[in-house]
Amino acid sequence: MQAVSAFKRWLFRLHGPEAAPIVLGQRRVYVLPTRAGLAYAVSLGVMLIGAINYNLSLGYALVFLLAGLGLVTIFHTFRNLARIEISPGRVEPVFAGETAHFDIQLRNPGKQARHALRLHFVDGETVSTDLPPDAVTLVPLPLPARERGWLRPGRLTLETRYPLCLIRAWSYVEPDMRGLVYPRPETAPPPLPLSASGDSGGSRSGAGNEDFSGLRAHRPADSPHHVAWKAVAREQPLLVKQFTGANTAQVWLDWDALPAALGVEAGLSRLTRWLLDAHAEGLAYGLKLPGKTLPPDHSPRQFEDCLEALALHGR
């Protein structure tokens, strides 16, 4: 098996993540007939035998015409993929169990449009697209995010069967990109471990729950309790109420305070849910993990840093 894998890496030039842009040169595009192409070739062989047996000049002409069409198809299928440039794009973080989308940038440097291009990662869905001449197209490729941590998409396959589906041209590339996967939030966690003003760790006032201060756009982490349902009833966009005032409670998301029997992944799942709830409530929150401590804060940067720390814990 190792010898076969080494041969495939050598044959298809698979040497790990590649620097952008990745250009599909002539030696990186592979061509083979499809099932329809094989059936086409067999049919031509049968027709040729019949023309020879019966000495049909029109049969020769038809066979040679169709054979020439097949040869031209090989050229057009190969050209439809060659010289395309691939570059990695953005990857938005997701939670475990969701689908990550890896943006792949395709550039067509030629004056001929590229049609019916198909792209997919090893475990991802296939996406089809066209490339206009001398243009750049961004193609988001879905990939399941099953585990927390860094998600590398691995090998990317580009293929085409344009124009007659008789020939398949394909190439393998591996863009240097990765996406961050957060732990899956627990569905029914215990209440937030709130600490009042004056407790250890101090207090931090900020967004509170006393006085209404306005509305803002809804975010996925917002609590349903703060949604402005009256505005929704008036067919307005989904908005969330903001409060300021006397709320000085803070949340310490402490790994050592979790039950020992909970386990690593379940513990991270609970801390993630508490983090989402605390952020939605506008509370100041800090995070304590083995070897890493983030002091209480309620800024968007704090939210991202805490999620990243939970995602990469032990990785």
RAURDA-V613279 format. One record per residue. RES is the residue in three letters. SS is DSSP state (2 for helix, 1 for strand, 0 for the rest). PHI is phi in whole degrees, -180 to 180 (NA if undefined). Layout:
BEGIN
RES|SS|PHI  RES|SS|PHI
END
This chain:
BEGIN
MET|0|NA  GLN|2|-65  ALA|2|-66  VAL|2|-65  SER|2|-64  ALA|2|-64  PHE|2|-65  LYS|2|-65  ARG|2|-62  TRP|2|-70  LEU|2|-66  PHE|0|-99  ARG|0|56  LEU|0|-101  HIS|0|-127  GLY|0|90  PRO|0|-56  GLU|1|-113  ALA|0|-73  ALA|0|-86  PRO|0|-83  ILE|1|-96  VAL|1|-102  LEU|0|-84  GLY|0|-74  GLN|2|-61  ARG|2|-79  ARG|2|-104  VAL|0|-108  TYR|1|-111  VAL|1|-132  LEU|1|-146  PRO|1|-72  THR|0|-83  ARG|2|-62  ALA|2|-64  GLY|2|-66  LEU|2|-64  ALA|2|-63  TYR|2|-62  ALA|2|-66  VAL|2|-63  SER|2|-63  LEU|2|-63  GLY|2|-64  VAL|2|-65  MET|2|-63  LEU|2|-66  ILE|2|-62  GLY|2|-63  ALA|2|-65  ILE|2|-68  ASN|2|-63  TYR|2|-101  ASN|0|52  LEU|0|-97  SER|2|-65  LEU|2|-68  GLY|2|-64  TYR|2|-59  ALA|2|-61  LEU|2|-67  VAL|2|-63  PHE|2|-68  LEU|2|-65  LEU|2|-69  ALA|2|-66  GLY|2|-62  LEU|2|-62  GLY|2|-65  LEU|2|-65  VAL|2|-65  THR|2|-63  ILE|2|-58  PHE|2|-63  HIS|2|-68  THR|2|-66  PHE|2|-62  ARG|2|-66  ASN|2|-66  LEU|2|-111  ALA|0|-67  ARG|0|73  ILE|1|-71  GLU|1|-108  ILE|1|-117  SER|1|-136  PRO|1|-76  GLY|1|-115  ARG|1|-80  VAL|1|-135  GLU|0|-79  PRO|0|-63  VAL|1|-138  PHE|1|-93  ALA|0|-57  GLY|0|98  GLU|0|-94  THR|1|-111  ALA|1|-85  HIS|1|-121  PHE|1|-98  ASP|1|-80  ILE|1|-111  GLN|1|-98  LEU|1|-110  ARG|1|-121  ASN|1|-105  PRO|0|-80  GLY|0|-89  LYS|0|-97  GLN|0|-107  ALA|0|-68  ARG|1|-108  HIS|1|-115  ALA|1|52  LEU|1|-84  ARG|1|-121  LEU|1|-129  HIS|1|-166  PHE|1|-84  VAL|0|-60  ASP|0|-107  GLY|0|-107  GLU|0|-79  THR|0|-89  VAL|1|-121  SER|1|-105  THR|1|-156  ASP|1|-119  LEU|1|-120  PRO|0|-66  PRO|0|-66  ASP|0|49  ALA|1|-144  VAL|1|-121  THR|1|-126  LEU|1|-102  VAL|1|-118  PRO|1|-82  LEU|1|-108  PRO|1|-78  LEU|1|-149  PRO|1|-63  ALA|0|-104  ARG|0|-87  GLU|0|-130  ARG|0|-70  GLY|1|107  TRP|1|-79  LEU|1|-110  ARG|0|-101  PRO|0|-72  GLY|0|80  ARG|0|-75  LEU|1|-109  THR|1|-107  LEU|1|-113  GLU|1|-146  THR|1|-154  ARG|0|-126  TYR|0|-70  PRO|0|-102  LEU|0|-117  CYS|0|61  LEU|0|-89  ILE|1|-127  ARG|1|-111  ALA|1|-110  TRP|1|-148  SER|1|-152  TYR|1|-111  VAL|1|-138  GLU|0|-138  PRO|1|-64  ASP|0|-84  MET|0|-151  ARG|0|-156  GLY|1|-129  LEU|1|-93  VAL|1|-116  TYR|1|-81  PRO|0|-62  ARG|0|-70  PRO|0|-66  GLU|0|-67  THR|0|-80  ALA|0|-135  PRO|0|-82  PRO|0|-66  PRO|0|-61  LEU|0|-61  PRO|0|-80  LEU|1|-76  SER|1|-125  ALA|0|-79  SER|0|-60  GLY|0|99  ASP|0|-72  SER|0|-58  GLY|0|95  GLY|0|78  SER|0|-135  ARG|0|-142  SER|0|-87  GLY|0|176  ALA|1|-68  GLY|1|-119  ASN|1|-126  GLU|1|-95  ASP|1|-113  PHE|1|-71  SER|1|-118  GLY|1|146  LEU|1|-122  ARG|1|-141  ALA|1|-66  HIS|0|-74  ARG|0|-119  PRO|0|-58  ALA|0|-84  ASP|0|-70  SER|0|-74  PRO|2|-63  HIS|2|-68  HIS|2|-100  VAL|1|-70  ALA|0|-81  TRP|2|-68  LYS|2|-63  ALA|2|-67  VAL|2|-64  ALA|2|-64  ARG|0|-88  GLU|0|62  GLN|0|-92  PRO|0|-60  LEU|0|-65  LEU|1|-121  VAL|1|-127  LYS|1|-76  GLN|1|-114  PHE|1|-129  THR|1|-136  GLY|0|144  ALA|0|-88  ASN|0|-73  THR|0|-117  ALA|0|-69  GLN|1|-136  VAL|1|-123  TRP|1|-104  LEU|1|-90  ASP|1|-105  TRP|2|-63  ASP|2|-69  ALA|2|-85  LEU|0|-78  PRO|0|-61  ALA|2|-64  ALA|2|-77  LEU|2|-71  GLY|0|90  VAL|2|-68  GLU|2|-67  ALA|2|-66  GLY|2|-66  LEU|2|-65  SER|2|-62  ARG|2|-67  LEU|2|-63  THR|2|-66  ARG|2|-64  TRP|2|-62  LEU|2|-62  LEU|2|-62  ASP|2|-67  ALA|2|-65  HIS|2|-67  ALA|2|-68  GLU|2|-80  GLY|0|77  LEU|0|-88  ALA|1|-81  TYR|1|-141  GLY|1|-124  LEU|1|-129  LYS|1|-121  LEU|1|-122  PRO|0|-56  GLY|0|85  LYS|1|-151  THR|1|-135  LEU|1|-115  PRO|1|-65  PRO|1|-60  ASP|1|-163  HIS|0|-136  SER|0|-85  PRO|2|-59  ARG|2|-65  GLN|2|-62  PHE|2|-61  GLU|2|-68  ASP|2|-65  CYS|2|-67  LEU|2|-63  GLU|2|-66  ALA|2|-63  LEU|2|-67  ALA|2|-66  LEU|0|-100  HIS|0|-61  GLY|0|77  ARG|0|-90
END
